[in-house]
Amino acid sequence: MLTKKGKYGLKAMFHLANSSSDKLISVAEIATAHQIPRKFLDNILAELRNAGFVNSRKGKGGGFCLAKPADEIILGNIIRALDGALAPIPCASKTDYRPCDDCEEENCEVRHVMLEVRESIVAVLDNRSLAQNVSNGFIETISS
């Protein structure tokens, strides 16, 4: 499941993608525009900076901007950086696999369904960039 951290991170990234590429956007502006607690957003943006998705500058006139063009930033990678694996359960994950204690994976119907769910999630999130969402007009829908 997408956590609030992941959801707020996506909103912040959409906001930055929708802004002028040469303009730094303050945490306060993003937090106010999307009703995100500022301290929480500070932490999220720090994680996104450490993951290489945003650049920042401190002080007066400082703020955040995308570290690379919006068409090179994939939604699935943003979520992985903030929330971890995209799979709904650990035994269905490719990047954070952990076996279950309570079943045999080969015969587990739940795992087989969750593998399909994971593939569907990946098919969407790993094939969509920030730019696609902004250019398709999804930014207004997701931001509200």
Residue frames as a rotation matrix with the C-alpha (Angstrom) as fourth column:
MET 1
0.581 0.814 0.000 0.00
0.814 -0.581 0.000 0.00
0.000 0.000 -1.000 0.00
LEU 2
-0.134 -0.559 0.818 1.17
0.460 -0.767 -0.448 3.51
0.878 0.316 0.360 -0.74
THR 3
-0.149 0.011 -0.989 1.98
0.977 -0.152 -0.149 5.25
-0.152 -0.988 0.012 2.53
LYS 4
0.863 0.408 -0.298 1.34
0.398 -0.912 -0.098 8.92
-0.312 -0.034 -0.950 3.28
LYS 5
0.082 -0.917 -0.390 5.07
-0.079 -0.396 0.915 9.47
-0.993 -0.044 -0.105 2.81
GLY 6
-0.625 -0.297 0.722 4.87
0.608 0.396 0.688 8.00
-0.490 0.869 -0.067 -0.68
LYS 7
0.300 0.842 0.448 1.70
0.954 -0.271 -0.129 9.92
0.012 0.466 -0.885 -1.55
TYR 8
0.814 -0.027 -0.580 3.09
0.150 -0.955 0.255 13.23
-0.561 -0.295 -0.774 -0.28
GLY 9
-0.243 -0.970 -0.018 6.39
0.097 -0.043 0.994 12.57
-0.965 0.240 0.105 -2.05
LEU 10
-0.400 0.187 0.897 4.58
0.903 0.245 0.352 12.06
-0.154 0.951 -0.267 -5.34
LYS 11
0.706 0.708 0.010 2.56
0.704 -0.701 -0.115 15.24
-0.075 0.088 -0.993 -4.80
ALA 12
0.480 -0.616 -0.625 5.75
-0.047 -0.729 0.683 17.19
-0.876 -0.299 -0.379 -4.12
MET 13
-0.555 -0.727 0.404 7.44
0.334 0.250 0.909 15.75
-0.762 0.639 0.104 -7.20
PHE 14
0.012 0.644 0.765 4.40
1.000 -0.025 0.005 16.55
0.023 0.765 -0.644 -9.38
HIS 15
0.838 0.280 -0.469 4.45
0.366 -0.925 0.102 20.09
-0.405 -0.257 -0.877 -8.00
LEU 16
0.025 -0.927 -0.373 8.13
-0.110 -0.374 0.921 20.49
-0.994 0.018 -0.111 -8.87
ALA 17
-0.574 -0.213 0.791 7.61
0.664 0.444 0.601 18.97
-0.479 0.870 -0.113 -12.32
ASN 18
0.339 0.820 0.461 4.81
0.939 -0.324 -0.114 21.44
0.056 0.471 -0.880 -12.98
SER 19
0.707 -0.159 -0.689 7.01
0.171 -0.907 0.384 24.41
-0.686 -0.389 -0.615 -12.02
SER 20
0.842 -0.489 -0.227 9.53
-0.461 -0.433 -0.775 26.28
0.281 0.757 -0.590 -14.10
SER 21
0.743 -0.554 -0.376 12.72
0.527 0.830 -0.183 24.21
0.413 -0.062 0.909 -14.30
ASP 22
-0.252 -0.913 0.321 14.98
0.445 -0.404 -0.799 27.12
0.859 -0.058 0.508 -13.33
LYS 23
0.028 0.361 0.932 12.93
-0.639 -0.711 0.294 28.16
0.768 -0.604 0.210 -10.29
LEU 24
-0.874 -0.281 -0.395 13.52
0.143 0.629 -0.764 26.83
0.464 -0.725 -0.510 -6.78
ILE 25
0.142 0.982 0.122 10.30
-0.181 -0.095 0.979 26.02
0.973 -0.161 0.164 -4.93
SER 26
-0.562 -0.351 0.749 10.12
-0.749 -0.169 -0.641 26.41
0.352 -0.921 -0.168 -1.16
VAL 27
-0.886 0.247 -0.393 8.96
0.373 0.882 -0.288 23.66
0.275 -0.402 -0.873 1.16
ALA 28
-0.672 0.650 -0.355 6.35
0.045 -0.442 -0.896 26.09
-0.740 -0.618 0.267 2.50
GLU 29
-0.406 0.519 -0.752 4.85
-0.893 -0.401 0.206 26.58
-0.194 0.755 0.626 -0.98
ILE 30
-0.606 0.144 -0.783 4.55
-0.311 0.863 0.399 22.85
0.732 0.485 -0.478 -1.62
ALA 31
-0.897 0.233 -0.374 3.27
0.441 0.497 -0.748 22.11
0.011 -0.836 -0.549 1.89
THR 32
-0.585 0.700 -0.410 0.60
-0.286 -0.651 -0.703 24.82
-0.759 -0.293 0.581 1.65
ALA 33
-0.430 0.396 -0.811 -0.50
-0.900 -0.113 0.422 23.88
0.075 0.911 0.405 -1.86
HIS 34
-0.260 0.254 -0.932 -1.04
-0.302 0.895 0.328 20.22
0.917 0.367 -0.156 -0.92
GLN 35
0.559 0.507 0.657 -1.92
-0.732 -0.071 0.677 20.40
0.390 -0.859 0.332 2.79
ILE 36
0.450 -0.545 -0.708 1.21
0.420 0.828 -0.370 18.46
0.788 -0.131 0.601 3.78
PRO 37
0.942 -0.184 -0.282 2.70
0.212 -0.326 0.921 18.96
-0.262 -0.927 -0.268 7.26
ARG 38
0.768 -0.634 -0.088 5.87
-0.553 -0.589 -0.590 21.00
0.322 0.502 -0.803 6.65
LYS 39
0.051 -0.800 0.598 8.19
-0.894 0.230 0.385 19.04
-0.446 -0.554 -0.703 8.95
PHE 40
0.339 0.160 0.927 7.06
0.109 0.972 -0.208 15.77
-0.935 0.172 0.311 7.35
LEU 41
0.985 0.050 0.166 7.62
0.171 -0.119 -0.978 17.26
-0.030 0.992 -0.126 3.88
ASP 42
0.481 -0.875 0.048 11.11
-0.877 -0.479 0.050 18.43
-0.021 -0.066 -0.998 4.92
ASN 43
-0.094 -0.498 0.862 12.00
-0.493 0.776 0.394 14.81
-0.865 -0.388 -0.318 5.74
ILE 44
0.610 0.395 0.687 10.44
0.370 0.625 -0.688 13.48
-0.701 0.673 0.235 2.53
LEU 45
0.966 -0.247 -0.074 12.31
-0.199 -0.535 -0.821 15.99
0.163 0.808 -0.566 0.38
ALA 46
0.174 -0.937 0.303 15.56
-0.919 -0.045 0.391 15.13
-0.353 -0.346 -0.869 2.18
GLU 47
0.041 -0.101 0.994 15.03
0.021 0.995 0.100 11.46
-0.999 0.017 0.043 1.26
LEU 48
0.854 0.326 0.406 14.26
0.406 0.072 -0.911 12.42
-0.326 0.943 -0.071 -2.33
ARG 49
0.716 -0.681 -0.152 17.42
-0.695 -0.678 -0.239 14.56
0.060 0.277 -0.959 -2.42
ASN 50
-0.066 -0.765 0.641 19.51
-0.706 0.490 0.511 11.68
-0.705 -0.419 -0.572 -1.04
ALA 51
0.203 0.237 0.950 18.00
0.369 0.880 -0.299 9.40
-0.907 0.411 0.092 -3.70
GLY 52
-0.751 -0.655 0.083 19.01
0.349 -0.288 0.892 11.85
-0.560 0.699 0.445 -6.44
PHE 53
-0.092 0.813 0.575 15.55
0.996 0.068 0.063 13.01
0.012 0.579 -0.816 -7.48
VAL 54
0.873 0.404 0.273 15.76
0.397 -0.914 0.083 16.63
0.283 0.036 -0.959 -6.30
ASN 55
-0.381 -0.917 0.116 18.36
0.692 -0.366 -0.622 19.30
0.614 -0.157 0.774 -5.73
SER 56
0.705 0.617 -0.350 18.13
0.691 -0.486 0.535 21.86
0.161 -0.619 -0.769 -2.96
ARG 57
-0.400 -0.768 0.500 19.62
0.409 -0.638 -0.652 25.11
0.820 -0.056 0.570 -1.82
LYS 58
0.051 0.366 -0.929 19.36
0.999 -0.037 0.040 26.48
-0.020 -0.930 -0.368 1.70
GLY 59
-0.695 -0.365 -0.620 18.83
0.510 -0.858 -0.066 30.05
-0.507 -0.362 0.782 2.82
LYS 60
0.008 0.698 -0.716 16.95
-0.182 -0.703 -0.687 33.01
-0.983 0.136 0.122 1.46
GLY 61
0.180 0.163 -0.970 15.67
-0.962 -0.178 -0.208 32.24
-0.206 0.970 0.125 -2.01
GLY 62
-0.839 -0.537 0.093 16.43
-0.521 0.840 0.154 28.57
-0.161 0.081 -0.984 -1.49
GLY 63
0.290 0.943 0.165 14.19
-0.831 0.333 -0.445 25.64
-0.475 -0.008 0.880 -2.14
PHE 64
-0.233 -0.257 0.938 13.93
0.072 0.957 0.280 22.52
-0.970 0.133 -0.204 -4.27
CYS 65
0.224 0.299 -0.927 13.93
-0.943 -0.172 -0.284 21.63
-0.245 0.938 0.244 -7.95
LEU 66
0.973 0.124 0.192 14.08
-0.066 0.957 -0.284 18.41
-0.219 0.264 0.939 -9.92
ALA 67
0.168 -0.980 0.105 17.57
-0.249 0.061 0.967 16.95
-0.954 -0.189 -0.234 -10.24
LYS 68
-0.881 -0.372 0.292 16.91
0.179 0.308 0.934 15.77
-0.437 0.876 -0.204 -13.78
PRO 69
-0.735 0.633 -0.244 14.25
-0.612 -0.464 0.641 16.28
0.293 0.620 0.728 -16.44
ALA 70
-0.160 0.794 0.586 10.74
-0.827 0.216 -0.519 15.12
-0.539 -0.568 0.622 -15.49
ASP 71
0.658 0.437 -0.613 10.68
-0.726 0.584 -0.363 12.66
0.200 0.684 0.701 -18.39
GLU 72
-0.171 -0.791 -0.588 13.66
-0.344 0.607 -0.716 10.82
0.923 0.080 -0.376 -16.85
ILE 73
-0.811 -0.044 0.583 12.06
-0.584 0.110 -0.804 10.38
-0.029 -0.993 -0.115 -13.42
ILE 74
-0.467 0.595 -0.655 9.97
-0.062 0.716 0.695 7.22
0.882 0.365 -0.297 -13.16
LEU 75
0.219 0.684 0.696 7.12
-0.774 -0.313 0.550 7.07
0.594 -0.659 0.461 -10.63
GLY 76
0.835 0.103 -0.540 7.97
0.127 0.920 0.372 3.54
0.535 -0.379 0.755 -9.47
ASN 77
-0.113 -0.971 -0.209 11.47
0.644 0.088 -0.760 4.65
0.757 -0.221 0.615 -8.52
ILE 78
-0.410 0.060 0.910 10.15
-0.498 -0.851 -0.168 7.54
0.764 -0.522 0.379 -6.44
ILE 79
0.628 0.738 0.246 7.85
-0.638 0.307 0.707 5.20
0.446 -0.601 0.663 -4.51
ARG 80
0.612 -0.480 -0.628 10.62
0.492 0.853 -0.173 2.65
0.619 -0.203 0.759 -4.00
ALA 81
-0.424 -0.838 0.344 12.88
0.252 -0.474 -0.844 5.38
0.870 -0.271 0.412 -2.60
LEU 82
-0.432 0.322 0.843 10.25
-0.739 -0.662 -0.126 6.45
0.517 -0.677 0.524 -0.08
ASP 83
0.392 0.768 0.507 8.23
-0.918 0.366 0.156 3.31
-0.066 -0.526 0.848 0.67
GLY 84
-0.449 -0.573 0.686 10.37
-0.463 0.806 0.369 0.38
-0.764 -0.152 -0.627 -0.44
ALA 85
-0.939 -0.017 0.342 9.14
0.230 0.708 0.668 -2.45
-0.254 0.706 -0.661 -2.63
LEU 86
-0.627 0.738 -0.251 6.03
-0.759 -0.504 0.413 -2.07
0.178 0.449 0.875 -4.79
ALA 87
-0.561 0.398 -0.726 4.77
0.101 0.903 0.418 -5.58
0.822 0.161 -0.547 -4.02
PRO 88
0.257 0.780 0.570 1.79
-0.585 -0.344 0.734 -5.83
0.769 -0.522 0.368 -1.65
ILE 89
0.955 -0.033 0.296 3.43
-0.230 0.548 0.804 -8.65
-0.189 -0.836 0.515 0.33
PRO 90
0.243 -0.970 -0.018 7.13
-0.773 -0.205 0.601 -9.44
-0.586 -0.132 -0.799 0.89
CYS 91
-0.189 -0.355 0.916 7.10
0.134 0.915 0.382 -12.88
-0.973 0.195 -0.126 -0.79
ALA 92
0.628 0.442 0.640 5.89
0.697 0.046 -0.716 -11.26
-0.346 0.896 -0.279 -4.04
SER 93
0.803 -0.352 -0.481 8.66
-0.349 -0.932 0.099 -8.65
-0.483 0.088 -0.871 -4.11
LYS 94
0.766 -0.628 0.139 11.59
0.490 0.430 -0.759 -8.76
0.417 0.649 0.636 -6.50
THR 95
0.115 -0.759 0.640 13.58
-0.103 -0.650 -0.753 -6.01
0.988 0.020 -0.153 -4.78
ASP 96
-0.419 -0.196 0.886 12.78
-0.862 -0.219 -0.456 -6.77
0.284 -0.956 -0.078 -1.12
TYR 97
0.202 0.530 -0.824 11.85
-0.342 0.826 0.447 -10.45
0.918 0.191 0.348 -1.16
ARG 98
-0.671 -0.309 0.674 11.27
-0.741 0.289 -0.606 -12.20
-0.007 -0.906 -0.422 2.15
PRO 99
-0.641 0.457 -0.617 9.69
0.083 0.840 0.536 -15.67
0.763 0.292 -0.576 2.45
CYS 100
0.204 0.798 0.567 6.54
-0.748 -0.247 0.616 -16.14
0.631 -0.550 0.547 4.50
ASP 101
-0.739 -0.452 0.499 6.66
-0.673 0.487 -0.557 -18.14
0.009 -0.747 -0.664 7.72
ASP 102
-0.318 0.764 0.562 3.21
-0.509 0.362 -0.781 -19.62
-0.800 -0.534 0.274 7.33
CYS 103
0.754 0.656 0.016 3.04
-0.336 0.408 -0.849 -21.23
-0.564 0.635 0.528 3.87
GLU 104
-0.187 -0.717 0.671 4.77
0.560 0.483 0.673 -23.07
-0.807 0.502 0.311 1.06
GLU 105
-0.347 0.005 -0.938 5.24
-0.409 -0.901 0.147 -20.51
-0.844 0.434 0.314 -1.67
GLU 106
-0.981 -0.098 -0.167 4.78
-0.192 0.381 0.905 -22.91
-0.026 0.919 -0.392 -4.57
ASN 107
-0.574 0.807 -0.135 1.29
0.723 0.578 0.378 -23.84
0.383 0.119 -0.916 -3.39
CYS 108
-0.517 0.348 -0.782 0.21
0.537 -0.580 -0.613 -20.52
-0.667 -0.737 0.113 -1.91
GLU 109
0.084 0.669 0.738 -2.76
0.988 -0.154 0.027 -19.06
0.132 0.727 -0.674 -3.78
VAL 110
0.807 0.204 -0.554 -2.34
0.375 -0.902 0.213 -15.71
-0.457 -0.380 -0.805 -2.04
ARG 111
-0.105 -0.943 -0.317 1.24
0.062 -0.324 0.944 -15.35
-0.993 0.079 0.093 -3.24
HIS 112
-0.549 -0.095 0.830 0.29
0.780 0.298 0.550 -16.24
-0.300 0.950 -0.090 -6.82
VAL 113
0.529 0.786 0.319 -2.41
0.837 -0.545 -0.044 -13.56
0.139 0.291 -0.947 -6.88
MET 114
0.754 -0.264 -0.601 -0.10
0.137 -0.832 0.537 -11.00
-0.642 -0.488 -0.592 -5.26
LEU 115
-0.405 -0.875 0.267 2.57
0.452 0.062 0.890 -11.73
-0.795 0.481 0.370 -7.88
GLU 116
-0.175 0.451 0.875 0.01
0.962 -0.113 0.251 -10.74
0.211 0.886 -0.414 -10.52
VAL 117
0.842 0.479 -0.246 -0.91
0.533 -0.810 0.246 -7.64
-0.082 -0.338 -0.938 -8.54
ARG 118
0.233 -0.854 -0.466 2.76
0.216 -0.421 0.881 -6.69
-0.948 -0.306 0.086 -8.26
GLU 119
-0.573 -0.453 0.683 3.25
0.723 0.112 0.681 -7.09
-0.385 0.884 0.264 -12.02
SER 120
0.287 0.762 0.580 0.24
0.896 -0.428 0.120 -4.86
0.340 0.485 -0.806 -12.69
ILE 121
0.829 -0.049 -0.557 1.52
0.302 -0.799 0.520 -2.19
-0.471 -0.600 -0.647 -10.30
VAL 122
-0.167 -0.983 -0.078 4.98
0.293 -0.125 0.948 -2.32
-0.942 0.136 0.308 -11.88
ALA 123
-0.288 0.107 0.952 3.48
0.955 0.113 0.276 -2.16
-0.078 0.988 -0.135 -15.40
VAL 124
0.735 0.582 0.348 1.94
0.594 -0.800 0.085 1.21
0.328 0.145 -0.933 -14.55
LEU 125
0.915 -0.273 -0.298 4.46
0.028 -0.692 0.721 2.83
-0.403 -0.668 -0.625 -12.19
ASP 126
-0.020 -0.992 0.123 7.65
0.276 0.113 0.954 1.76
-0.961 0.054 0.272 -13.97
ASN 127
-0.420 -0.073 0.905 6.32
0.906 0.032 0.423 2.93
-0.060 0.997 0.052 -17.33
ARG 128
0.644 0.631 0.433 5.16
0.622 -0.761 0.183 6.39
0.445 0.152 -0.882 -16.32
SER 129
-0.531 -0.847 -0.014 7.32
0.757 -0.466 -0.457 9.44
0.381 -0.254 0.889 -15.79
LEU 130
-0.346 0.337 -0.875 6.58
0.544 -0.688 -0.480 12.66
-0.764 -0.643 0.055 -13.97
ALA 131
-0.856 -0.044 -0.515 6.42
-0.327 -0.725 0.606 14.39
-0.400 0.687 0.607 -17.34
GLN 132
-0.791 0.603 -0.102 3.69
0.272 0.497 0.824 12.06
0.548 0.625 -0.557 -18.57
ASN 133
-0.198 0.742 -0.641 1.51
0.974 0.075 -0.214 12.87
-0.111 -0.667 -0.737 -15.59
VAL 134
-0.386 0.011 -0.923 2.04
0.189 -0.978 -0.091 16.61
-0.903 -0.209 0.375 -15.99
SER 135
-0.913 -0.026 -0.407 1.52
-0.370 -0.367 0.853 16.57
-0.171 0.930 0.325 -19.76
ASN 136
-0.697 0.697 -0.169 -1.61
0.468 0.621 0.629 14.41
0.543 0.359 -0.759 -19.45
GLY 137
-0.253 0.616 0.746 -3.23
-0.459 -0.755 0.468 16.88
0.852 -0.224 0.474 -17.09
PHE 138
0.261 0.341 -0.903 -3.22
0.524 0.736 0.429 14.43
0.811 -0.585 0.013 -14.17
ILE 139
-0.734 -0.677 -0.056 -1.45
0.411 -0.376 -0.831 16.94
0.541 -0.633 0.554 -11.96
GLU 140
-0.521 0.597 0.610 -4.67
-0.682 -0.721 0.122 18.75
0.512 -0.353 0.783 -11.02
THR 141
0.482 0.763 -0.430 -6.49
-0.374 0.623 0.687 15.52
0.792 -0.170 0.586 -10.20
ILE 142
0.173 -0.504 -0.846 -3.70
0.665 0.693 -0.277 14.07
0.726 -0.515 0.456 -8.06
SER 143
-0.772 -0.563 0.295 -2.94
0.210 -0.664 -0.717 17.36
0.600 -0.492 0.631 -6.30
SER 144
-0.186 0.771 0.610 -6.46
-0.649 -0.562 0.512 17.81
0.737 -0.300 0.605 -5.00
